[in-house]
Amino acid sequence: MPGYAELDKSPLVGFLFYPRADLTPCPPGAFDFFVPVEQGVTVSCRFYVGDEGWPWILYFHGNGEVVSDYDGIAPFYHRKEINLVVADFRGYGSSGGSPNFTSLVHDAPPILEAVKKEIYQKGFQQDLWVMGRSMGSICALELADRHPDKIKGLVVESGFASVTRLIKHLALPSGGIDLEPLEQERRNRIRKISVPALIIHGERDNLVPLQEAKDLYALLATIQKKLVIVPMADHNNIMFADLEFYLEAIQNFIEATR
């Protein structure tokens, strides 16, 4: 089965990951949680608790972000009665290690397991969706494919079916790597995803073109799926281009799939 090993050994990792350290303290009502993913390596997550009875989204952010960037965003989810837990990648925030594509797919399942256990032990509402923004869509799609029984549904925002498509679009140097086997393997995996899915994308996203969202939507096997296009939005302003439209799409999806 094709994997990410060749990409991880190439210069592409340096073009596609932008890790930064961050030790910003939690805002009121939030708490940090560390998930062991490898011997001596933990990944940081931040739980933003609005109410113990609300459903949860496990959120994987984009490649230039860290969990504390969501300190000011989580309250908007709380307005829609949704709790948020945001997971970092290796090398981001206060996480250990260094990021690569293999670790993205390797770390997603233990993060999911640890988050579900923490929610259970604290007596919170058990309903959990996964969401991936941009690079985080790799993690969210992995969980929807591998662990559909452990989540209520999938949200992909500004994402893509395969990072190989992004590499080609950005004309990044692939060093002679044959990207086609990996792309086909990813597409075949997506064709098996049967959990309810919401795809959100900006109409004017030049970094990850809108066609990526349309292709992802078409590939998904689930019959309960929706594609929401945010008018006039680009890759980095998609949420705030029309905040209410964006949040209502997520809220309505969660209510429909509970």
Secondary structure as UniProt FT lines:
FT   HELIX           5..8
FT   HELIX           12..16
FT   TURN            28..29
FT   STRAND          30..38
FT   TURN            39..40
FT   STRAND          41..48
FT   TURN            52..53
FT   STRAND          56..60
FT   TURN            63..64
FT   HELIX           67..70
FT   TURN            71..73
FT   HELIX           74..79
FT   TURN            80..81
FT   STRAND          83..87
FT   TURN            90..91
FT   HELIX           101..121
FT   TURN            122..123
FT   STRAND          128..133
FT   HELIX           134..136
FT   HELIX           137..146
FT   HELIX           148..150
FT   STRAND          154..157
FT   HELIX           163..169
FT   TURN            170..171
FT   TURN            175..176
FT   HELIX           180..190
FT   TURN            191..192
FT   STRAND          197..202
FT   TURN            203..204
FT   HELIX           210..219
FT   STRAND          225..230
FT   TURN            231..232
FT   TURN            235..237
FT   HELIX           238..241
FT   HELIX           243..257
//
